[in-house]
Amino acid sequence: MDSGFVILSGSANRDLAAAICDELRHPLGRCSTERFPDGEVGVEIEESVRGLHVFLIQPTSPPVNDNVIELLALADACRRASAARVTAVIPYFGYSRADRRKNRRVPIMGRAVADLIEGCGVHQIAALDLHSAQGEGFFRIPVETLTAIPTLAEALKPAVDEDAVIVAPDLGAAERAAALGDRLGCSVAVLAKRRLSGREVEIRSIIGQVEGKRCLLVDDMISTGDTILKAAEAVREAGALPDLGVVATHAIFGEEVPGRFASAGISQLVVTDTVDNPAAKQAGVTRISVAPLLAGAVRRLVASASLKDLL
């Protein structure tokens, strides 16, 4: 592989960055992060990046604001150190849910964060399972949108019967559910949801047949888990088998969520390692690595090759 590039990692998920470098058989570049007593973030790149293509691995996961600022600091440091090109590999993009205004006096934070990233000298973004397709439009620079669906489908195949139903807990997850259903050879159902507040949702109807079927609920992220729990309740009321599974790309939930799922009869919880979350390492949670997928993206970007075969 071309040696004219370097991979640097912020502090948000160094294990994933190291795994990507292992896949590429390429060393992880040296940089350090310091957090001062007043909360400020300082970074230092500890090797030359002059004239090189720099890949910054940094999910903007909780604590979201700290990790966003660290990404900005790394990008600015690369720009000032005369890097030829900076690609931000953002396995999980925080603020991706803030993609529209609910009324006239609120910001579109997804766009605001995109402006900050561009302003610090990032030339290109590689992101995994953005919350919605319009998130790509926040950026004026190129955005390579990847999905973990092929990776998750490969991991799920041995344990998922073709008679199972892939369930989208809301209309926004319908395309993701359809893609997983195609790869697993399963039918798909979609729930129509109305959000009542930041934590409370209401399921209005189910599109598709779930009666007598084992259901696998799929979403891009799990935060509080309330949407999934409501969806599980709705499909059971519609006659689905009590044994349910859940699969999601981004595990941004707290340590109580796996226990809540288990208590609700959800026997299978599958997530990826886009986020370095101790709660996703608990017993009962299956964690699938996206390092091969992201390494494949880096390999193709270095070679200016198409990423189509990764989708």
MARVOTI-498846 format. One record per residue (C-alpha): residue number from 1; residue in three letters; x, y, z. Coordinates in steps of 0.1 Angstrom, whole numbers. Layout:
<rs>
<r n="NUM" res="ALA" X="X" Y="Y" Z="Z"/>
...
</rs>
This chain:
<rs>
<r n="1" res="MET" X="0" Y="0" Z="0"/>
<r n="2" res="ASP" X="10" Y="36" Z="-7"/>
<r n="3" res="SER" X="31" Y="49" Z="23"/>
<r n="4" res="GLY" X="22" Y="85" Z="17"/>
<r n="5" res="PHE" X="-5" Y="85" Z="44"/>
<r n="6" res="VAL" X="-7" Y="84" Z="82"/>
<r n="7" res="ILE" X="-35" Y="73" Z="105"/>
<r n="8" res="LEU" X="-40" Y="93" Z="137"/>
<r n="9" res="SER" X="-65" Y="86" Z="164"/>
<r n="10" res="GLY" X="-83" Y="109" Z="189"/>
<r n="11" res="SER" X="-91" Y="96" Z="223"/>
<r n="12" res="ALA" X="-127" Y="86" Z="216"/>
<r n="13" res="ASN" X="-120" Y="51" Z="204"/>
<r n="14" res="ARG" X="-83" Y="42" Z="202"/>
<r n="15" res="ASP" X="-90" Y="5" Z="202"/>
<r n="16" res="LEU" X="-109" Y="8" Z="169"/>
<r n="17" res="ALA" X="-82" Y="29" Z="154"/>
<r n="18" res="ALA" X="-56" Y="3" Z="164"/>
<r n="19" res="ALA" X="-77" Y="-25" Z="149"/>
<r n="20" res="ILE" X="-80" Y="-6" Z="116"/>
<r n="21" res="CYS" X="-42" Y="-2" Z="115"/>
<r n="22" res="ASP" X="-39" Y="-40" Z="122"/>
<r n="23" res="GLU" X="-61" Y="-47" Z="93"/>
<r n="24" res="LEU" X="-40" Y="-24" Z="71"/>
<r n="25" res="ARG" X="-7" Y="-36" Z="86"/>
<r n="26" res="HIS" X="1" Y="1" Z="90"/>
<r n="27" res="PRO" X="14" Y="17" Z="122"/>
<r n="28" res="LEU" X="-9" Y="41" Z="141"/>
<r n="29" res="GLY" X="6" Y="76" Z="140"/>
<r n="30" res="ARG" X="18" Y="92" Z="172"/>
<r n="31" res="CYS" X="-3" Y="120" Z="188"/>
<r n="32" res="SER" X="-14" Y="129" Z="223"/>
<r n="33" res="THR" X="-44" Y="145" Z="238"/>
<r n="34" res="GLU" X="-45" Y="165" Z="271"/>
<r n="35" res="ARG" X="-75" Y="178" Z="290"/>
<r n="36" res="PHE" X="-68" Y="207" Z="312"/>
<r n="37" res="PRO" X="-84" Y="213" Z="346"/>
<r n="38" res="ASP" X="-108" Y="239" Z="331"/>
<r n="39" res="GLY" X="-120" Y="215" Z="305"/>
<r n="40" res="GLU" X="-100" Y="227" Z="275"/>
<r n="41" res="VAL" X="-86" Y="202" Z="251"/>
<r n="42" res="GLY" X="-50" Y="202" Z="238"/>
<r n="43" res="VAL" X="-35" Y="179" Z="212"/>
<r n="44" res="GLU" X="-1" Y="174" Z="197"/>
<r n="45" res="ILE" X="10" Y="154" Z="166"/>
<r n="46" res="GLU" X="42" Y="138" Z="175"/>
<r n="47" res="GLU" X="55" Y="129" Z="140"/>
<r n="48" res="SER" X="57" Y="147" Z="107"/>
<r n="49" res="VAL" X="26" Y="148" Z="85"/>
<r n="50" res="ARG" X="40" Y="173" Z="60"/>
<r n="51" res="GLY" X="28" Y="165" Z="25"/>
<r n="52" res="LEU" X="9" Y="134" Z="37"/>
<r n="53" res="HIS" X="-27" Y="122" Z="35"/>
<r n="54" res="VAL" X="-39" Y="121" Z="71"/>
<r n="55" res="PHE" X="-68" Y="100" Z="83"/>
<r n="56" res="LEU" X="-82" Y="111" Z="117"/>
<r n="57" res="ILE" X="-102" Y="83" Z="134"/>
<r n="58" res="GLN" X="-126" Y="100" Z="159"/>
<r n="59" res="PRO" X="-162" Y="91" Z="166"/>
<r n="60" res="THR" X="-180" Y="121" Z="181"/>
<r n="61" res="SER" X="-197" Y="99" Z="207"/>
<r n="62" res="PRO" X="-204" Y="108" Z="243"/>
<r n="63" res="PRO" X="-191" Y="130" Z="257"/>
<r n="64" res="VAL" X="-201" Y="144" Z="223"/>
<r n="65" res="ASN" X="-189" Y="180" Z="227"/>
<r n="66" res="ASP" X="-155" Y="170" Z="241"/>
<r n="67" res="ASN" X="-149" Y="146" Z="212"/>
<r n="68" res="VAL" X="-161" Y="171" Z="186"/>
<r n="69" res="ILE" X="-136" Y="197" Z="199"/>
<r n="70" res="GLU" X="-108" Y="171" Z="199"/>
<r n="71" res="LEU" X="-115" Y="163" Z="163"/>
<r n="72" res="LEU" X="-114" Y="200" Z="154"/>
<r n="73" res="ALA" X="-81" Y="204" Z="173"/>
<r n="74" res="LEU" X="-66" Y="174" Z="154"/>
<r n="75" res="ALA" X="-77" Y="187" Z="121"/>
<r n="76" res="ASP" X="-64" Y="222" Z="127"/>
<r n="77" res="ALA" X="-31" Y="207" Z="139"/>
<r n="78" res="CYS" X="-27" Y="187" Z="107"/>
<r n="79" res="ARG" X="-35" Y="218" Z="86"/>
<r n="80" res="ARG" X="-9" Y="239" Z="104"/>
<r n="81" res="ALA" X="16" Y="210" Z="101"/>
<r n="82" res="SER" X="12" Y="212" Z="63"/>
<r n="83" res="ALA" X="-6" Y="179" Z="57"/>
<r n="84" res="ALA" X="-15" Y="175" Z="20"/>
<r n="85" res="ARG" X="-50" Y="162" Z="28"/>
<r n="86" res="VAL" X="-71" Y="154" Z="59"/>
<r n="87" res="THR" X="-99" Y="128" Z="59"/>
<r n="88" res="ALA" X="-120" Y="126" Z="90"/>
<r n="89" res="VAL" X="-131" Y="90" Z="96"/>
<r n="90" res="ILE" X="-161" Y="94" Z="119"/>
<r n="91" res="PRO" X="-175" Y="60" Z="128"/>
<r n="92" res="TYR" X="-204" Y="77" Z="148"/>
<r n="93" res="PHE" X="-214" Y="112" Z="140"/>
<r n="94" res="GLY" X="-229" Y="130" Z="170"/>
<r n="95" res="TYR" X="-255" Y="156" Z="163"/>
<r n="96" res="SER" X="-267" Y="136" Z="133"/>
<r n="97" res="ARG" X="-302" Y="134" Z="148"/>
<r n="98" res="ALA" X="-303" Y="173" Z="148"/>
<r n="99" res="ASP" X="-310" Y="174" Z="111"/>
<r n="100" res="ARG" X="-340" Y="197" Z="109"/>
<r n="101" res="ARG" X="-357" Y="224" Z="128"/>
<r n="102" res="LYS" X="-387" Y="215" Z="149"/>
<r n="103" res="ASN" X="-398" Y="252" Z="151"/>
<r n="104" res="ARG" X="-384" Y="285" Z="138"/>
<r n="105" res="ARG" X="-361" Y="293" Z="168"/>
<r n="106" res="VAL" X="-339" Y="263" Z="171"/>
<r n="107" res="PRO" X="-305" Y="255" Z="153"/>
<r n="108" res="ILE" X="-297" Y="227" Z="129"/>
<r n="109" res="MET" X="-268" Y="215" Z="150"/>
<r n="110" res="GLY" X="-258" Y="188" Z="124"/>
<r n="111" res="ARG" X="-251" Y="216" Z="99"/>
<r n="112" res="ALA" X="-233" Y="237" Z="125"/>
<r n="113" res="VAL" X="-209" Y="209" Z="135"/>
<r n="114" res="ALA" X="-203" Y="202" Z="98"/>
<r n="115" res="ASP" X="-193" Y="238" Z="93"/>
<r n="116" res="LEU" X="-169" Y="237" Z="122"/>
<r n="117" res="ILE" X="-153" Y="205" Z="108"/>
<r n="118" res="GLU" X="-148" Y="220" Z="73"/>
<r n="119" res="GLY" X="-135" Y="252" Z="88"/>
<r n="120" res="CYS" X="-107" Y="234" Z="106"/>
<r n="121" res="GLY" X="-93" Y="220" Z="73"/>
<r n="122" res="VAL" X="-109" Y="186" Z="68"/>
<r n="123" res="HIS" X="-111" Y="178" Z="31"/>
<r n="124" res="GLN" X="-133" Y="147" Z="32"/>
<r n="125" res="ILE" X="-155" Y="128" Z="56"/>
<r n="126" res="ALA" X="-160" Y="90" Z="59"/>
<r n="127" res="ALA" X="-190" Y="83" Z="81"/>
<r n="128" res="LEU" X="-208" Y="51" Z="91"/>
<r n="129" res="ASP" X="-246" Y="48" Z="92"/>
<r n="130" res="LEU" X="-256" Y="84" Z="95"/>
<r n="131" res="HIS" X="-289" Y="88" Z="112"/>
<r n="132" res="SER" X="-305" Y="101" Z="81"/>
<r n="133" res="ALA" X="-295" Y="105" Z="45"/>
<r n="134" res="GLN" X="-298" Y="143" Z="45"/>
<r n="135" res="GLY" X="-269" Y="144" Z="70"/>
<r n="136" res="GLU" X="-246" Y="141" Z="40"/>
<r n="137" res="GLY" X="-260" Y="174" Z="27"/>
<r n="138" res="PHE" X="-247" Y="193" Z="58"/>
<r n="139" res="PHE" X="-212" Y="192" Z="42"/>
<r n="140" res="ARG" X="-198" Y="210" Z="12"/>
<r n="141" res="ILE" X="-168" Y="187" Z="11"/>
<r n="142" res="PRO" X="-171" Y="151" Z="-2"/>
<r n="143" res="VAL" X="-188" Y="126" Z="22"/>
<r n="144" res="GLU" X="-182" Y="88" Z="19"/>
<r n="145" res="THR" X="-212" Y="72" Z="35"/>
<r n="146" res="LEU" X="-207" Y="36" Z="47"/>
<r n="147" res="THR" X="-230" Y="11" Z="63"/>
<r n="148" res="ALA" X="-224" Y="-17" Z="88"/>
<r n="149" res="ILE" X="-254" Y="-37" Z="74"/>
<r n="150" res="PRO" X="-232" Y="-61" Z="54"/>
<r n="151" res="THR" X="-209" Y="-67" Z="84"/>
<r n="152" res="LEU" X="-239" Y="-72" Z="107"/>
<r n="153" res="ALA" X="-257" Y="-95" Z="83"/>
<r n="154" res="GLU" X="-227" Y="-117" Z="80"/>
<r n="155" res="ALA" X="-225" Y="-121" Z="117"/>
<r n="156" res="LEU" X="-262" Y="-127" Z="121"/>
<r n="157" res="LYS" X="-266" Y="-153" Z="93"/>
<r n="158" res="PRO" X="-259" Y="-184" Z="113"/>
<r n="159" res="ALA" X="-285" Y="-175" Z="140"/>
<r n="160" res="VAL" X="-313" Y="-160" Z="119"/>
<r n="161" res="ASP" X="-339" Y="-183" Z="103"/>
<r n="162" res="GLU" X="-354" Y="-172" Z="70"/>
<r n="163" res="ASP" X="-388" Y="-172" Z="86"/>
<r n="164" res="ALA" X="-378" Y="-144" Z="109"/>
<r n="165" res="VAL" X="-390" Y="-108" Z="103"/>
<r n="166" res="ILE" X="-367" Y="-78" Z="103"/>
<r n="167" res="VAL" X="-386" Y="-49" Z="120"/>
<r n="168" res="ALA" X="-379" Y="-12" Z="116"/>
<r n="169" res="PRO" X="-390" Y="6" Z="148"/>
<r n="170" res="ASP" X="-399" Y="37" Z="129"/>
<r n="171" res="LEU" X="-402" Y="49" Z="93"/>
<r n="172" res="GLY" X="-367" Y="63" Z="94"/>
<r n="173" res="ALA" X="-352" Y="28" Z="98"/>
<r n="174" res="ALA" X="-372" Y="13" Z="70"/>
<r n="175" res="GLU" X="-345" Y="14" Z="44"/>
<r n="176" res="ARG" X="-320" Y="-1" Z="68"/>
<r n="177" res="ALA" X="-344" Y="-29" Z="77"/>
<r n="178" res="ALA" X="-350" Y="-36" Z="40"/>
<r n="179" res="ALA" X="-312" Y="-38" Z="34"/>
<r n="180" res="LEU" X="-307" Y="-63" Z="62"/>
<r n="181" res="GLY" X="-338" Y="-83" Z="52"/>
<r n="182" res="ASP" X="-324" Y="-86" Z="17"/>
<r n="183" res="ARG" X="-291" Y="-99" Z="29"/>
<r n="184" res="LEU" X="-307" Y="-124" Z="53"/>
<r n="185" res="GLY" X="-335" Y="-134" Z="30"/>
<r n="186" res="CYS" X="-361" Y="-123" Z="56"/>
<r n="187" res="SER" X="-394" Y="-103" Z="52"/>
<r n="188" res="VAL" X="-396" Y="-68" Z="67"/>
<r n="189" res="ALA" X="-421" Y="-50" Z="88"/>
<r n="190" res="VAL" X="-422" Y="-13" Z="97"/>
<r n="191" res="LEU" X="-437" Y="5" Z="127"/>
<r n="192" res="ALA" X="-452" Y="39" Z="124"/>
<r n="193" res="LYS" X="-440" Y="59" Z="155"/>
<r n="194" res="ARG" X="-449" Y="93" Z="169"/>
<r n="195" res="ARG" X="-424" Y="109" Z="193"/>
<r n="196" res="LEU" X="-441" Y="126" Z="223"/>
<r n="197" res="SER" X="-410" Y="138" Z="240"/>
<r n="198" res="GLY" X="-372" Y="132" Z="241"/>
<r n="199" res="ARG" X="-378" Y="99" Z="260"/>
<r n="200" res="GLU" X="-415" Y="90" Z="252"/>
<r n="201" res="VAL" X="-428" Y="75" Z="219"/>
<r n="202" res="GLU" X="-460" Y="61" Z="207"/>
<r n="203" res="ILE" X="-464" Y="32" Z="182"/>
<r n="204" res="ARG" X="-494" Y="39" Z="160"/>
<r n="205" res="SER" X="-494" Y="10" Z="135"/>
<r n="206" res="ILE" X="-475" Y="-19" Z="121"/>
<r n="207" res="ILE" X="-470" Y="-23" Z="84"/>
<r n="208" res="GLY" X="-462" Y="-60" Z="76"/>
<r n="209" res="GLN" X="-469" Y="-94" Z="91"/>
<r n="210" res="VAL" X="-453" Y="-103" Z="125"/>
<r n="211" res="GLU" X="-478" Y="-127" Z="139"/>
<r n="212" res="GLY" X="-463" Y="-160" Z="148"/>
<r n="213" res="LYS" X="-428" Y="-148" Z="138"/>
<r n="214" res="ARG" X="-395" Y="-142" Z="156"/>
<r n="215" res="CYS" X="-387" Y="-105" Z="151"/>
<r n="216" res="LEU" X="-354" Y="-88" Z="149"/>
<r n="217" res="LEU" X="-356" Y="-51" Z="155"/>
<r n="218" res="VAL" X="-330" Y="-30" Z="137"/>
<r n="219" res="ASP" X="-319" Y="6" Z="141"/>
<r n="220" res="ASP" X="-289" Y="28" Z="135"/>
<r n="221" res="MET" X="-283" Y="36" Z="172"/>
<r n="222" res="ILE" X="-296" Y="27" Z="206"/>
<r n="223" res="SER" X="-295" Y="56" Z="232"/>
<r n="224" res="THR" X="-321" Y="53" Z="260"/>
<r n="225" res="GLY" X="-336" Y="21" Z="245"/>
<r n="226" res="ASP" X="-371" Y="34" Z="249"/>
<r n="227" res="THR" X="-380" Y="33" Z="212"/>
<r n="228" res="ILE" X="-368" Y="-3" Z="210"/>
<r n="229" res="LEU" X="-388" Y="-13" Z="241"/>
<r n="230" res="LYS" X="-420" Y="3" Z="227"/>
<r n="231" res="ALA" X="-414" Y="-15" Z="194"/>
<r n="232" res="ALA" X="-409" Y="-48" Z="212"/>
<r n="233" res="GLU" X="-441" Y="-43" Z="231"/>
<r n="234" res="ALA" X="-460" Y="-35" Z="199"/>
<r n="235" res="VAL" X="-449" Y="-65" Z="179"/>
<r n="236" res="ARG" X="-457" Y="-88" Z="208"/>
<r n="237" res="GLU" X="-492" Y="-73" Z="211"/>
<r n="238" res="ALA" X="-495" Y="-81" Z="173"/>
<r n="239" res="GLY" X="-487" Y="-117" Z="179"/>
<r n="240" res="ALA" X="-450" Y="-120" Z="174"/>
<r n="241" res="LEU" X="-431" Y="-147" Z="192"/>
<r n="242" res="PRO" X="-419" Y="-135" Z="227"/>
<r n="243" res="ASP" X="-382" Y="-142" Z="218"/>
<r n="244" res="LEU" X="-369" Y="-110" Z="203"/>
<r n="245" res="GLY" X="-336" Y="-98" Z="189"/>
<r n="246" res="VAL" X="-322" Y="-63" Z="185"/>
<r n="247" res="VAL" X="-294" Y="-51" Z="162"/>
<r n="248" res="ALA" X="-279" Y="-16" Z="159"/>
<r n="249" res="THR" X="-247" Y="0" Z="146"/>
<r n="250" res="HIS" X="-241" Y="26" Z="173"/>
<r n="251" res="ALA" X="-242" Y="16" Z="210"/>
<r n="252" res="ILE" X="-245" Y="49" Z="228"/>
<r n="253" res="PHE" X="-266" Y="36" Z="256"/>
<r n="254" res="GLY" X="-260" Y="36" Z="293"/>
<r n="255" res="GLU" X="-251" Y="6" Z="314"/>
<r n="256" res="GLU" X="-287" Y="0" Z="325"/>
<r n="257" res="VAL" X="-300" Y="-6" Z="289"/>
<r n="258" res="PRO" X="-288" Y="-42" Z="284"/>
<r n="259" res="GLY" X="-305" Y="-52" Z="317"/>
<r n="260" res="ARG" X="-337" Y="-34" Z="307"/>
<r n="261" res="PHE" X="-337" Y="-53" Z="274"/>
<r n="262" res="ALA" X="-331" Y="-86" Z="291"/>
<r n="263" res="SER" X="-359" Y="-79" Z="315"/>
<r n="264" res="ALA" X="-382" Y="-72" Z="286"/>
<r n="265" res="GLY" X="-375" Y="-106" Z="270"/>
<r n="266" res="ILE" X="-350" Y="-94" Z="244"/>
<r n="267" res="SER" X="-326" Y="-123" Z="242"/>
<r n="268" res="GLN" X="-302" Y="-110" Z="216"/>
<r n="269" res="LEU" X="-285" Y="-76" Z="214"/>
<r n="270" res="VAL" X="-260" Y="-71" Z="186"/>
<r n="271" res="VAL" X="-240" Y="-39" Z="181"/>
<r n="272" res="THR" X="-207" Y="-28" Z="166"/>
<r n="273" res="ASP" X="-176" Y="-12" Z="181"/>
<r n="274" res="THR" X="-180" Y="23" Z="165"/>
<r n="275" res="VAL" X="-183" Y="36" Z="200"/>
<r n="276" res="ASP" X="-160" Y="27" Z="229"/>
<r n="277" res="ASN" X="-188" Y="21" Z="253"/>
<r n="278" res="PRO" X="-182" Y="-1" Z="284"/>
<r n="279" res="ALA" X="-220" Y="-8" Z="285"/>
<r n="280" res="ALA" X="-217" Y="-26" Z="252"/>
<r n="281" res="LYS" X="-191" Y="-50" Z="267"/>
<r n="282" res="GLN" X="-215" Y="-64" Z="293"/>
<r n="283" res="ALA" X="-226" Y="-100" Z="292"/>
<r n="284" res="GLY" X="-255" Y="-105" Z="269"/>
<r n="285" res="VAL" X="-243" Y="-80" Z="243"/>
<r n="286" res="THR" X="-226" Y="-92" Z="211"/>
<r n="287" res="ARG" X="-201" Y="-67" Z="197"/>
<r n="288" res="ILE" X="-191" Y="-69" Z="161"/>
<r n="289" res="SER" X="-160" Y="-50" Z="148"/>
<r n="290" res="VAL" X="-163" Y="-26" Z="119"/>
<r n="291" res="ALA" X="-125" Y="-24" Z="117"/>
<r n="292" res="PRO" X="-123" Y="-45" Z="85"/>
<r n="293" res="LEU" X="-149" Y="-23" Z="69"/>
<r n="294" res="LEU" X="-132" Y="10" Z="78"/>
<r n="295" res="ALA" X="-98" Y="-4" Z="69"/>
<r n="296" res="GLY" X="-112" Y="-13" Z="35"/>
<r n="297" res="ALA" X="-125" Y="23" Z="31"/>
<r n="298" res="VAL" X="-91" Y="38" Z="40"/>
<r n="299" res="ARG" X="-74" Y="14" Z="16"/>
<r n="300" res="ARG" X="-96" Y="25" Z="-13"/>
<r n="301" res="LEU" X="-94" Y="62" Z="-4"/>
<r n="302" res="VAL" X="-56" Y="61" Z="-4"/>
<r n="303" res="ALA" X="-58" Y="45" Z="-39"/>
<r n="304" res="SER" X="-85" Y="69" Z="-51"/>
<r n="305" res="ALA" X="-106" Y="38" Z="-58"/>
<r n="306" res="SER" X="-144" Y="33" Z="-56"/>
<r n="307" res="LEU" X="-160" Y="23" Z="-23"/>
<r n="308" res="LYS" X="-191" Y="8" Z="-40"/>
<r n="309" res="ASP" X="-181" Y="-28" Z="-32"/>
<r n="310" res="LEU" X="-182" Y="-20" Z="5"/>
<r n="311" res="LEU" X="-219" Y="-11" Z="5"/>
</rs>
